[in-house]
Amino acid sequence: MNNFSIPKWFLLSFLISLLSACQYDLSPWETDVDCPNMSIEENLDWLKQIEQTRTPDHNYKVAVIGDPQQYPGDLETTIETINELDQVEFVLLLGDLVETGVKKDLSKTKKPVISVVGNHDALSYGQDIWLSVFGEFDYSFKYLGTKFIAYNDNQYEFENVPDRDWLAAQAKLELGESRFHTIGMSHIQPWDNEPDLSAFLKANGFDHMLHAHAHKFQYWQLADVGLPHFVTSETRDVRFGLMSVSPDAIKMEICDPKCLPAEPEIR
């Protein structure tokens, strides 16, 4: 864990910006925060209701966004744009929600928004607030025969992440389980200090990965591994990724703002 000193004014500003999205009493240092309709559990319940109206072989799209912290107005416009895309079933928000409030921007969504913790989200009391408002740092869910596995890989603020044993256990097929895809999602793509992580994920059954953090689009796979890693841009100027999921394939589009098909760069 890093031991660098963060100025008090920055931490205060950080918490004020986060808590301005919610309802709180007395102090911006208060960790008992009420942010309705933002929890992972509530949004997964909403997604489960949608799933019950679909057939198992239904094709659908997922919007992939990240790093809206500096562009609250653009996040709101991005959400409104995604609302109009009928094939999009839900939104993956891959971290760094804060620096500015998020409730106003996300309140207009017509689709479930499922969030992943970012490094900015974990500063100061951010870890406690995340657990209280959103839920666990590591979690998974299934949707129409595909398993989505969200994991914390923020090595700035946490030690021993990502949890490889947990990742392997989550990706493993249960007895009698039939699955189309196993999709991993984290704020940060594999770190330079973990050059074998992509191969580890591939070996344990992951077939596609989603990330943010870089503030620009990237799409790559290692030649000797073959596991695609899609990195979405910040939401500035309405930028987002679109993932099309069918039983047989996963396809990505880059929307900047026009959506165009994307293929992974071979590294």
C-alpha positions as CSV (number, residue, x, y, z in Angstrom):
1,M,0.0,0.0,0.0
2,N,1.3,3.4,-0.9
3,N,2.3,5.7,2.1
4,F,2.3,9.0,0.3
5,S,0.7,11.9,2.1
6,I,-2.6,13.3,0.7
7,P,-3.3,17.0,1.5
8,K,-6.2,17.5,3.9
9,W,-7.8,20.0,1.5
10,F,-7.9,17.3,-1.2
11,L,-9.5,14.7,1.1
12,L,-12.1,17.3,2.3
13,S,-12.9,18.3,-1.3
14,F,-13.1,14.6,-2.3
15,L,-15.6,13.8,0.4
16,I,-17.7,16.9,-0.2
17,S,-17.9,16.0,-3.9
18,L,-18.9,12.4,-3.1
19,L,-21.4,13.3,-0.4
20,S,-22.9,16.0,-2.5
21,A,-24.3,13.2,-4.5
22,C,-26.1,11.8,-1.5
23,Q,-27.9,12.7,1.7
24,Y,-25.8,13.2,4.8
25,D,-25.9,14.9,8.1
26,L,-23.6,17.3,10.0
27,S,-20.2,16.6,8.4
28,P,-18.5,15.8,5.1
29,W,-16.5,13.3,7.2
30,E,-19.7,11.4,8.0
31,T,-19.5,7.8,6.8
32,D,-23.2,6.9,7.4
33,V,-24.3,8.0,3.9
34,D,-27.7,7.5,2.3
35,C,-27.5,7.2,-1.5
36,P,-30.7,5.6,-2.7
37,N,-30.8,3.5,-5.9
38,M,-27.0,3.4,-6.3
39,S,-26.3,0.0,-4.7
40,I,-25.0,-2.9,-6.8
41,E,-27.6,-5.2,-5.2
42,E,-30.5,-2.9,-6.1
43,N,-29.3,-2.6,-9.7
44,L,-28.8,-6.4,-10.0
45,D,-32.3,-6.9,-8.7
46,W,-33.5,-4.6,-11.5
47,L,-31.4,-6.5,-14.0
48,K,-32.9,-9.8,-12.8
49,Q,-36.4,-8.5,-13.6
50,I,-35.3,-7.6,-17.1
51,E,-33.7,-11.1,-17.5
52,Q,-37.0,-12.8,-16.7
53,T,-38.5,-11.2,-19.8
54,R,-35.8,-12.5,-22.1
55,T,-35.2,-15.9,-23.8
56,P,-31.9,-17.7,-23.0
57,D,-30.6,-17.1,-26.5
58,H,-31.5,-13.4,-26.5
59,N,-28.8,-11.1,-28.0
60,Y,-28.2,-7.9,-26.2
61,K,-25.8,-5.0,-25.7
62,V,-24.0,-3.5,-22.6
63,A,-22.8,0.1,-22.4
64,V,-19.3,0.4,-20.9
65,I,-18.4,3.7,-19.4
66,G,-15.7,4.9,-17.0
67,D,-14.0,7.8,-15.3
68,P,-16.8,10.4,-15.2
69,Q,-15.4,12.2,-12.2
70,Q,-14.3,15.3,-14.0
71,Y,-17.2,15.5,-16.5
72,P,-20.5,15.4,-14.6
73,G,-22.4,17.2,-17.4
74,D,-21.1,14.8,-20.0
75,L,-22.0,11.8,-17.9
76,E,-25.5,13.0,-17.8
77,T,-25.6,13.4,-21.6
78,T,-23.9,10.0,-22.0
79,I,-26.6,8.4,-19.8
80,E,-29.3,10.1,-21.8
81,T,-27.7,8.9,-25.0
82,I,-27.5,5.3,-23.8
83,N,-31.2,5.5,-22.7
84,E,-32.2,5.8,-26.3
85,L,-30.3,2.6,-27.4
86,D,-33.0,0.0,-27.2
87,Q,-30.6,-3.0,-27.4
88,V,-28.6,-1.9,-24.3
89,E,-29.8,-3.9,-21.4
90,F,-27.6,-2.4,-18.7
91,V,-24.6,-0.1,-18.1
92,L,-21.2,-1.0,-16.6
93,L,-19.6,1.9,-14.8
94,L,-16.0,0.9,-14.4
95,G,-14.8,3.2,-11.6
96,D,-13.6,6.6,-10.6
97,L,-17.1,7.9,-10.1
98,V,-16.0,10.7,-7.8
99,E,-14.4,14.1,-7.7
100,T,-17.8,15.4,-8.5
101,G,-21.3,14.2,-7.4
102,V,-22.8,11.4,-9.3
103,K,-26.5,11.1,-8.1
104,K,-27.8,13.9,-10.4
105,D,-26.1,12.4,-13.4
106,L,-27.2,8.8,-12.8
107,S,-30.7,9.6,-11.6
108,K,-31.9,9.8,-15.2
109,T,-30.9,6.3,-16.2
110,K,-33.6,4.1,-17.6
111,K,-31.3,1.0,-17.3
112,P,-29.5,-0.7,-14.4
113,V,-26.1,0.8,-13.7
114,I,-23.6,-1.6,-12.2
115,S,-20.5,0.0,-10.7
116,V,-16.9,-1.2,-10.2
117,V,-14.6,0.5,-7.6
118,G,-11.9,2.8,-9.0
119,N,-8.8,4.2,-7.4
120,H,-10.3,7.7,-6.8
121,D,-13.3,6.0,-5.2
122,A,-11.1,4.5,-2.5
123,L,-9.3,7.6,-1.2
124,S,-9.7,8.6,2.4
125,Y,-13.0,7.3,3.8
126,G,-14.0,6.3,0.3
127,Q,-13.6,2.5,1.0
128,D,-16.1,2.7,3.8
129,I,-18.4,4.8,1.8
130,W,-18.2,2.4,-1.1
131,L,-19.1,-0.6,1.1
132,S,-22.0,1.3,2.6
133,V,-23.4,2.8,-0.6
134,F,-22.5,0.5,-3.4
135,G,-21.5,-2.9,-2.0
136,E,-18.6,-5.3,-2.1
137,F,-15.4,-4.5,-4.0
138,D,-15.4,-8.0,-5.6
139,Y,-18.6,-9.6,-6.8
140,S,-20.2,-11.5,-9.7
141,F,-23.5,-12.0,-11.3
142,K,-25.0,-14.0,-14.2
143,Y,-27.1,-12.7,-17.0
144,L,-28.6,-14.9,-19.8
145,G,-25.9,-17.6,-19.6
146,T,-22.9,-15.2,-19.2
147,K,-21.1,-14.6,-15.9
148,F,-19.8,-11.1,-15.2
149,I,-17.0,-11.0,-12.6
150,A,-16.1,-7.6,-11.1
151,Y,-12.9,-7.4,-9.1
152,N,-10.8,-4.8,-7.3
153,D,-7.3,-4.3,-8.8
154,N,-6.5,-0.9,-7.2
155,Q,-2.9,-1.4,-6.1
156,Y,-2.7,2.3,-5.1
157,E,-5.0,1.9,-2.1
158,F,-5.2,-1.8,-1.4
159,E,-2.7,-4.7,-0.8
160,N,-2.9,-8.1,-2.4
161,V,-5.2,-7.3,-5.2
162,P,-6.5,-8.7,-7.4
163,D,-7.4,-11.8,-5.4
164,R,-6.4,-14.5,-7.9
165,D,-7.8,-17.4,-5.8
166,W,-11.2,-15.6,-5.7
167,L,-11.0,-14.9,-9.5
168,A,-10.3,-18.6,-10.3
169,A,-13.1,-19.8,-8.0
170,Q,-15.6,-17.4,-9.5
171,A,-14.7,-18.3,-13.1
172,K,-14.9,-22.1,-12.5
173,L,-18.0,-23.7,-13.8
174,E,-20.4,-25.1,-11.2
175,L,-21.5,-28.7,-11.4
176,G,-24.0,-29.0,-14.2
177,E,-23.6,-25.3,-15.2
178,S,-23.8,-24.2,-18.8
179,R,-22.3,-20.9,-19.7
180,F,-21.8,-18.9,-22.9
181,H,-19.1,-16.4,-21.7
182,T,-17.1,-15.4,-18.7
183,I,-16.4,-11.6,-18.7
184,G,-14.1,-9.9,-16.2
185,M,-14.3,-6.2,-15.3
186,S,-12.0,-4.0,-13.3
187,H,-11.1,-0.4,-13.2
188,I,-7.5,-0.9,-14.2
189,Q,-6.2,-3.2,-16.9
190,P,-3.4,-5.6,-16.0
191,W,-0.5,-3.7,-14.3
192,D,3.0,-3.8,-15.7
193,N,4.1,-5.6,-12.5
194,E,1.7,-8.5,-13.3
195,P,2.7,-9.5,-16.9
196,D,1.2,-12.9,-16.5
197,L,-2.3,-11.8,-15.3
198,S,-3.9,-12.0,-18.8
199,A,-2.6,-15.5,-19.2
200,F,-3.8,-16.5,-15.8
201,L,-7.3,-15.1,-16.5
202,K,-7.4,-16.9,-19.9
203,A,-6.3,-20.2,-18.3
204,N,-9.1,-19.9,-15.8
205,G,-11.8,-19.5,-18.3
206,F,-12.2,-15.7,-18.9
207,D,-12.9,-14.9,-22.5
208,H,-13.2,-11.1,-22.4
209,M,-12.1,-8.3,-20.1
210,L,-13.4,-4.7,-19.6
211,H,-11.5,-1.8,-18.0
212,A,-11.3,2.0,-17.7
213,H,-8.7,4.2,-15.9
214,A,-6.6,5.1,-19.0
215,H,-9.0,7.9,-20.0
216,K,-8.8,6.8,-23.6
217,F,-9.9,3.9,-25.7
218,Q,-7.6,0.9,-26.0
219,Y,-8.4,-2.6,-27.2
220,W,-5.7,-5.3,-27.2
221,Q,-4.7,-8.9,-26.6
222,L,-1.4,-10.6,-26.2
223,A,-0.5,-12.7,-29.2
224,D,0.4,-15.7,-27.1
225,V,-2.6,-15.4,-24.8
226,G,-5.6,-14.4,-27.0
227,L,-7.7,-12.7,-24.3
228,P,-9.2,-9.4,-25.4
229,H,-8.9,-6.4,-23.0
230,F,-11.2,-3.5,-23.8
231,V,-10.5,-0.2,-22.1
232,T,-13.2,2.4,-22.3
233,S,-12.5,6.2,-22.5
234,E,-13.6,8.8,-20.0
235,T,-17.1,10.1,-20.6
236,R,-15.9,13.5,-21.8
237,D,-17.7,14.5,-25.0
238,V,-20.0,11.5,-24.7
239,R,-17.6,8.6,-25.1
240,F,-18.5,5.0,-24.2
241,G,-18.1,1.4,-25.4
242,L,-20.7,-0.9,-26.6
243,M,-20.4,-4.7,-26.0
244,S,-22.7,-6.9,-28.1
245,V,-23.2,-10.3,-26.5
246,S,-24.7,-13.4,-28.2
247,P,-24.3,-17.0,-27.3
248,D,-21.5,-17.4,-29.8
249,A,-19.6,-14.1,-29.7
250,I,-18.7,-10.9,-28.0
251,K,-18.2,-7.8,-30.2
252,M,-17.1,-4.3,-29.2
253,E,-17.9,-0.9,-30.6
254,I,-16.2,2.4,-29.8
255,C,-18.6,5.3,-29.5
256,D,-16.9,8.7,-29.9
257,P,-19.7,9.7,-30.3
258,K,-20.5,7.7,-33.5
259,C,-20.3,3.9,-32.7
260,L,-17.9,1.9,-34.9
261,P,-16.9,-1.7,-34.7
262,A,-13.5,-2.4,-33.0
263,E,-11.0,-5.2,-33.2
264,P,-8.3,-5.9,-30.6
265,E,-4.7,-4.9,-31.4
266,I,-2.4,-7.9,-31.3
267,R,0.6,-7.2,-29.0
